[in-house]
């Protein structure tokens, strides 16, 4: 009896930790990978203009925003894993509203050239932890990633609001 218990204990130790992931069916079943186009201003993210969902590609993974949450997969057809808001990569969150084919209804009042207001979706505590704090209604204030730098932008020449 003790031998069996010891054997079971050793088997558990040698098996290593199991990573529990919940695969969900989000209703997206594409027969082939969709054509991808670079999201202007967020060059590391691509979107699928022909996909019937909020379908993005970043970091060798497919990302879908559906049912109020983010899902990720290595394949275009799943299996999909629900991802907590704190683990969604920042470049994905910076994609402007206009590239979401199926935005939630309340997003329609937001500026289409700006990222979604994630602090409204996930709360101020999330926003503070992610450095999303201080963002203006245009989606770009207080965040270097959303600003456009370069020639012809008149940065530092007295044409801004001054701070």
Number of C-alpha atoms within 10 A of each C-alpha: 6 7 8 9 10 11 12 12 11 11 11 11 10 9 8 8 8 6 6 6 10 10 14 12 13 16 10 16 12 12 8 9 12 15 11 16 14 14 19 12 15 16 12 13 21 22 24 21 17 11 16 13 17 18 26 27 23 16 12 9 13 21 29 25 22 18 9 9 13 19 24 23 18 15 14 22 16 18 16 24 19 20 16 10 15 12 9 15 12 12 16 22 16 22 24 21 21 17 20 23 17 15 17 12 7 7 15 12 7 16 16 16 14 17 22 24 23 16 16 10 13 12 11 14 11 17 19 12 10 14 11 20 16 13 15 12 13 15 24 18 15 14 15 9 14 19 12 11 11 8 7 6 11 11 12 8 7 8 9 10 5 6 3
